[in-house]
Amino acid sequence: MPPGEPDQITNCAVYPYDGELVVELTGVDDEGVIVVVSYQFEAPDDRPAVEPKGPVDPEHVPHVRDGLAENGYEWNGRSEA
């Protein structure tokens, strides 16, 4: 893992912020330091399907997809942005 990247994801939070959705993954790196990684998604217009505003690390895709699903959103897990 590059510096500042979590080795182990311990939490996923999804919340609206300034007209978009923010997905935050919290974890710890190989030294036990808490690390937070955020991804921005286009806010839906009364639709559950969302798309990322930028690339999502392939290792984070399952956590982000599951976190969105738990909050009523759908994402296919592909990051074409």
C-alpha positions as CSV (number, residue, x, y, z in Angstrom):
1,M,0.0,0.0,0.0
2,P,1.2,3.5,-0.7
3,P,1.8,5.8,2.3
4,G,-1.5,7.2,3.7
5,E,-3.5,4.2,2.4
6,P,-5.4,2.0,4.8
7,D,-4.3,-1.6,5.0
8,Q,-7.5,-2.5,6.7
9,I,-10.9,-0.8,6.3
10,T,-12.8,-0.5,9.6
11,N,-15.7,1.8,8.7
12,C,-17.6,3.3,5.8
13,A,-19.8,6.4,6.1
14,V,-22.0,7.9,3.4
15,Y,-23.5,11.4,3.7
16,P,-24.7,14.3,1.6
17,Y,-22.4,17.3,1.4
18,D,-22.8,20.4,-0.7
19,G,-25.0,18.9,-3.5
20,E,-23.1,15.6,-3.7
21,L,-22.5,12.4,-1.8
22,V,-19.3,11.7,0.1
23,V,-18.2,8.2,0.9
24,E,-15.5,8.0,3.6
25,L,-13.6,4.9,4.3
26,T,-11.8,4.8,7.7
27,G,-9.1,2.3,8.4
28,V,-5.6,1.8,9.7
29,D,-2.3,1.6,7.9
30,D,0.5,-0.9,8.5
31,E,1.8,1.3,11.4
32,G,-1.6,1.4,13.1
33,V,-2.3,5.0,12.1
34,I,-5.9,5.9,11.4
35,V,-6.4,6.9,7.8
36,V,-9.5,8.3,6.0
37,V,-10.1,8.1,2.3
38,S,-12.9,10.0,0.7
39,Y,-14.7,9.6,-2.6
40,Q,-17.2,12.1,-4.1
41,F,-20.3,11.0,-6.0
42,E,-22.8,12.9,-8.1
43,A,-25.9,13.5,-6.0
44,P,-28.9,11.8,-7.5
45,D,-32.1,13.6,-8.5
46,D,-34.5,11.4,-6.7
47,R,-32.7,8.4,-8.3
48,P,-30.8,5.7,-6.3
49,A,-28.1,5.3,-9.0
50,V,-25.0,7.3,-8.4
51,E,-21.7,7.8,-10.3
52,P,-18.3,8.8,-8.9
53,K,-16.8,12.2,-9.7
54,G,-13.4,10.6,-9.9
55,P,-11.6,7.2,-9.9
56,V,-12.2,4.8,-7.0
57,D,-9.2,2.7,-6.0
58,P,-10.0,-0.9,-7.1
59,E,-9.3,-2.2,-3.6
60,H,-11.9,0.1,-2.2
61,V,-14.7,-0.7,-4.7
62,P,-16.3,-3.4,-2.6
63,H,-16.4,-1.2,0.6
64,V,-17.7,1.8,-1.3
65,R,-20.3,-0.2,-3.2
66,D,-21.5,-1.9,0.0
67,G,-21.6,1.4,1.9
68,L,-23.7,3.0,-0.8
69,A,-26.0,0.0,-0.9
70,E,-26.5,0.1,2.9
71,N,-27.6,3.8,2.5
72,G,-30.1,3.1,-0.4
73,Y,-27.8,4.0,-3.3
74,E,-26.8,1.9,-6.3
75,W,-23.4,1.9,-7.9
76,N,-22.1,-0.7,-10.4
77,G,-18.6,-0.5,-9.0
78,R,-17.1,0.8,-12.2
79,S,-15.1,4.0,-12.2
80,E,-15.0,5.5,-15.6
81,A,-14.5,9.1,-14.4
